[in-house]
Amino acid sequence: MDVVFEIGCEELPASFQKPALEWMREFFTGEMAKAGLGGPKQWSPFATPRRLAFVATGLPEGSTDATDVVSGPPVTAGAKAKEGFARKMRVSVESLRETDGRFVATVQTKGMATADALPGILEKMIRGIPFKKSMRWDALDGDAFARPVHWIAALLDGKPLAVKFADVKSGGETRGHRFLAPAAFAVPKAAKYLDGLRKAHVLADWAERKSRIAEEVARAAREGGGVARPDDELLETVTGLVEEPYAVLGHFEKEFLELPPEVLVSEMRGHQKYFAVQDAQGRLQPAFVAVSNTKVRDPAVSRKGYERVLRARLSDARFFFDQDRKTPLHSRVEKLARRTFMQGLGTELERVQRIRDLALWLHGATGKGQAAQISEAAELCKADLTTGMVGEFPELQGVMGRVYALHDGVAPEVADAILEHYLPRGAEDRLPQTDAGALLGMADRLDQLVGIFGLGKEPTGTADPYGLRRAALGLLRVTLARGYRFDMQEALRHADELHGKSVGGKVWQFLLGRLEVLFRDRAQPDSIQAALHSGAHDLVDLEKRLVALQTVREKSRAQFEATAAAFKRIGNILAQAREKGFAAMGFSPDKLREPAERALAEALQKGRERVQAAISDKEDYLGAYAVLAELRPVVDRFFDGVMVMDPDPSLRDNRLALLRSLHELFSPLADFSRLQVEKSA
Amino acid sequence: MPPQIAPKDFQTLLLTLQNYWAERGCALLQGYDLEVGAGTMNPATFLHVLGPEPWNVAYVEPSRRPADGRFGENPNRLHQHHQYQVILKPSPKEVQEIYLGSLRAIGITHEDHDLRFVEDDWESPTLGAWGLGWEVWCDGMEVTQFTYFQQAGGFECRPVSAELTYGLERIAMYLQDVDNIYDLVWTTYADGTKLTYRDVFHQNEREQSEYSFRASDPDRLFRLFNEYEAECRQLIERKLPLPAYDYCLKCSHVFNLLDARGAISVTERQGYILRVRKLAQDCARLYLATRARLGFPALRDRAKAEQEMERLKDLVK
């Protein structure tokens, strides 16, 4: 069976549309499964500013009666658990049986026709869509939706399903484009849905609409003798703003090209959602492409409108640009004393001073960059916050700092650092190319993390209002990409001192959590855990340990698992001994009795220097793993032939001490206890 | 409806909108006689969107924004501009279509222009008010702020009102095809002389900018803020929400003046905003309680009125 479902509403925010579709699919599949009905063979989601819809084909007619036998809590759990289980299964307590010491319920599910199940599922779906922001309107009672709903179309094999939301009852009609096909018309059959809407001037399929926009924009840009500046994010936004796109080319005065290109692009894309036009070399042209939702009678009329708005905005930008350049960045620094960075974290000036302090500390610790440049860049790095341009376009912070610094005659390296300290601004963004920019950015992020953690405002759950996850990720990515060697815990301690707090430990744990995310694609989760908890606080070192671990693990999985299991076992024995108060100390070769333990002691003695050299001098973790592999047969024989927990305390403690030194020797490689390995040695 | 001729001067634009909304059953009110930053602050919006009584009004609001003054030198920015404000309470189902009809009435049609409803959520921290809606674009230019009021003064709006705020100068510039506000034609005298926006407002813009940025006396303004706040408080004590709200507006305006003068540090700023918000919320609470005590007399559906009175009975006490 085929379902066509459409919620028609007033213009939805562009960014709400795709996430809603994702959710609808998951919800629908889940609910169908719960009702004992299978999912559709094919699911096609559609979203435009005025509709959220899907066509699901190949649904079953319904489900048949079914009997399931479900095993519940153990009989020993008592009467309460029994009642609870019966309630959960929706059967009477008396009907429960006991099998193999457990309560067992026999659940009868009545078969259900898809036609009967769907209305309830679809109503729940409308109520459940989680929008970033929802609103009430008059016809609603207690419900909410992103914008008022005007129609609902719900058809199963062409027959209407009764679905109700607010004061809207579902019917078999939809509407086309707001202006070009406003009259209601019968919803086309599943296979004809897209086509029918196309005829009503609505390109309901997101991908189709997006590529049509891209074509339209390219066509218009060609008219202007250029190409559109590639901008997928803008393309996505515009796709959420139109139902049938038409691109219109517009121009602006050449003089505006004196503005920094970033400003021009921000003006065009940010508020106006215009595409910038550039030549083959990527140089901006005095032209843009606007995407209209309507084919107007005479494009010249709307073109004039688009141009007028942009001209006013560019005039404003030029005003700011001219005004801003009258005051050098250096003399703006003191103005930062009048801006609060954040309640509880002082002014922007105090922040800048902390950043400088931290950046210079990092410079000392890593030996990278030049102190004088770092210091000057730190002082200037937030000065552009006081400019009119950044006030108008916050996304240009750093960009304008660099432009104005160059205008003031500041050294290019310093000017670049002002821009680069914000990099990366997101997951896809580029990384800083200069040491000064990188160190400054790291300092800025350390200051943010420690400062905001110090206020007790660390991220919780999905809430991260201060963007600390992004800050942490930036700090980690820059450190690793540039291969900076330093003790991160020391750096955090230093930041702690500047804030008069002691949250370094907490922030370190937070960073480890972010590192796990960062490494997710490169190793399995337990490898990451084991490497991150190997005791190092130098990120580059941690990464090397992880790479070695994962390499060894992948190269000879079985062998590695056995070695790791042996080490876990040693760890467990030592932990138990510790609990019992046994002293795993004072190893003495004289107390060795069994050949297998003597062999282990000897092998350990021989391997020790190589391992230590490999680990601490050369960071050759693969080399250390090689020694470990050599040792394994000896370790195996030890466990086969020696009883560690000997009744004689002195023999026992000596063996424990032997195991302990073996364990300690290799513990810098990884925390083996965190590895999940199947085989036991 | 046939496309109409675009109003050729500023006051015809006003008259056209007035006629349009009068024909659709709105009471035509006037802008408030105190300084406000936007039509939303007029009690005809801020207080009247509270409670269940229906309210359909339209008015022109001269709106003062001291920090936006540009000494009459910027072609696009003004210390004082005019908003055309429409409140439809409850918001009719076809409010978008009715609104689009008003654009058609002033000559902005979808046959000739790219009209779009683009997400824009509105929030006023000083009023404790927010709503969802759009900015309406005509060929990329924002011509109207369209908001479904969700809360005012910290209270849920039941029913939800639709607020339409037209930026008159912008629309007029578009219709008259001028790039400078001061070149707008306000009207044409009997002898054929064109009265321009410059003739009417340019000196005011210069003087008000001079006042806001340079000539105001911050110490006195700080004292006035405290005085107005105290007056508002004592009027709230006496359960007079409308006079109290006047002094809340005074505080808000003085705050804007101080802000334009750069006299309020960033740290203090939030504190002042909270003080104004507190006043606004207290006025809103008192207004709502007073209407409830009166039995929401403008609501003809008495059962509904009783129901709302019951719901708000704790507030009335």
Chai-1 contact restraints between the chains, C-beta under 6 A:
chainA,res_idxA,chainB,res_idxB,connection_type,confidence,min_distance_angstrom,max_distance_angstrom,comment,restraint_id
A,E11,B,F117,contact,1.0,0.0,6.0,A-B,restraint_1
A,P13,B,E119,contact,1.0,0.0,6.0,A-B,restraint_2
A,M135,B,L132,contact,1.0,0.0,6.0,A-B,restraint_3
A,M135,B,Y148,contact,1.0,0.0,6.0,A-B,restraint_4
A,M135,B,Q150,contact,1.0,0.0,6.0,A-B,restraint_5
A,R136,B,V160,contact,1.0,0.0,6.0,A-B,restraint_6
A,W137,B,V160,contact,1.0,0.0,6.0,A-B,restraint_7
A,D138,B,P90,contact,1.0,0.0,6.0,A-B,restraint_8
A,D138,B,S91,contact,1.0,0.0,6.0,A-B,restraint_9
A,D138,B,P159,contact,1.0,0.0,6.0,A-B,restraint_10
A,D138,B,V160,contact,1.0,0.0,6.0,A-B,restraint_11
A,F179,B,H110,contact,1.0,0.0,6.0,A-B,restraint_12
A,Q272,B,G140,contact,1.0,0.0,6.0,A-B,restraint_13
A,A290,B,G140,contact,1.0,0.0,6.0,A-B,restraint_14
A,S292,B,D114,contact,1.0,0.0,6.0,A-B,restraint_15
A,N293,B,R116,contact,1.0,0.0,6.0,A-B,restraint_16
A,T294,B,H110,contact,1.0,0.0,6.0,A-B,restraint_17
A,T294,B,D114,contact,1.0,0.0,6.0,A-B,restraint_18
A,V296,B,D112,contact,1.0,0.0,6.0,A-B,restraint_19
A,R297,B,E111,contact,1.0,0.0,6.0,A-B,restraint_20
A,R297,B,D112,contact,1.0,0.0,6.0,A-B,restraint_21
A,V301,B,D112,contact,1.0,0.0,6.0,A-B,restraint_22
A,S302,B,H113,contact,1.0,0.0,6.0,A-B,restraint_23
A,S302,B,D114,contact,1.0,0.0,6.0,A-B,restraint_24
A,S302,B,D139,contact,1.0,0.0,6.0,A-B,restraint_25
A,G305,B,D139,contact,1.0,0.0,6.0,A-B,restraint_26
A,Y306,B,D139,contact,1.0,0.0,6.0,A-B,restraint_27
A,Y306,B,G140,contact,1.0,0.0,6.0,A-B,restraint_28
A,V309,B,G140,contact,1.0,0.0,6.0,A-B,restraint_29
A,V309,B,M141,contact,1.0,0.0,6.0,A-B,restraint_30
A,A312,B,N76,contact,1.0,0.0,6.0,A-B,restraint_31
A,R339,B,V266,contact,1.0,0.0,6.0,A-B,restraint_32
A,T340,B,V266,contact,1.0,0.0,6.0,A-B,restraint_33
A,T340,B,T267,contact,1.0,0.0,6.0,A-B,restraint_34
